[in-house]
Amino acid sequence: VISEDEAVAIAKKNITGEIVKIELDEDDGRLEYEMELNTSKGEAEITIDATSGKVLELEQDDDDNDDDNDDD
């Protein structure tokens, strides 16, 4: 299992921002680091496999484009 510091380094290679939350979680028998970041474009979430260090998911909320078509 990679360390929290290694997971943070991987996250920062994929997205620039300040980590506001990090937790080690188990999902379907797999350990994952789940992180939330504040970026210049809004909030982002990244999930990293705690065994391999592979990025499993990366979501970035773009505040400028939220709800563009919801106000009819």
C-alpha positions as CSV (number, residue, x, y, z in Angstrom):
1,V,0.0,0.0,0.0
2,I,1.4,3.4,-0.9
3,S,1.7,6.1,1.7
4,E,-0.6,9.1,2.1
5,D,2.4,11.3,1.0
6,E,2.8,9.2,-2.2
7,A,-0.9,9.5,-2.9
8,V,-0.8,13.3,-2.5
9,A,2.2,13.4,-4.9
10,I,0.3,11.4,-7.5
11,A,-2.8,13.7,-7.1
12,K,-0.7,16.8,-7.5
13,K,0.8,15.4,-10.8
14,N,-2.7,15.1,-12.1
15,I,-4.4,18.3,-10.8
16,T,-3.2,21.6,-9.3
17,G,-4.9,22.6,-6.1
18,E,-5.0,22.5,-2.3
19,I,-6.0,19.3,-0.7
20,V,-8.8,19.9,1.8
21,K,-9.7,16.3,2.6
22,I,-8.0,12.9,2.3
23,E,-9.2,9.5,3.5
24,L,-8.2,5.9,3.0
25,D,-11.3,4.0,2.1
26,E,-12.2,0.4,1.1
27,D,-14.4,0.0,-2.0
28,D,-15.3,-3.4,-3.3
29,G,-12.3,-4.9,-1.4
30,R,-9.9,-2.4,-2.8
31,L,-8.1,0.3,-0.8
32,E,-8.4,3.8,-2.2
33,Y,-7.3,7.2,-1.3
34,E,-10.2,9.7,-1.9
35,M,-9.2,13.3,-1.9
36,E,-11.0,16.6,-2.3
37,L,-9.1,19.7,-3.6
38,N,-9.8,23.4,-4.1
39,T,-8.5,24.5,-7.5
40,S,-8.5,27.7,-9.4
41,K,-11.5,26.4,-11.3
42,G,-13.5,25.1,-8.3
43,E,-13.6,21.9,-6.5
44,A,-12.0,18.6,-7.6
45,E,-12.1,15.0,-6.5
46,I,-9.6,12.4,-7.2
47,T,-9.5,8.7,-6.3
48,I,-6.2,6.8,-6.3
49,D,-5.8,3.0,-5.9
50,A,-3.8,2.6,-2.7
51,T,-2.0,-0.5,-3.9
52,S,-1.0,0.4,-7.4
53,G,-1.0,4.3,-7.3
54,K,-3.2,4.4,-10.4
55,V,-5.7,7.2,-10.7
56,L,-9.2,5.6,-10.7
57,E,-11.3,8.7,-11.0
58,L,-10.8,12.4,-11.5
59,E,-13.7,14.9,-11.4
60,Q,-13.4,18.6,-11.6
61,D,-16.3,21.0,-11.0
62,D,-16.0,24.1,-13.2
63,D,-17.9,26.9,-11.3
64,D,-18.3,28.9,-14.5
65,N,-20.3,26.2,-16.2
66,D,-22.5,25.0,-13.3
67,D,-26.2,24.7,-14.2
68,D,-26.0,26.4,-17.6
69,N,-29.1,24.8,-18.9
70,D,-31.1,24.3,-15.7
71,D,-32.8,27.7,-15.6
72,D,-35.5,27.4,-18.3
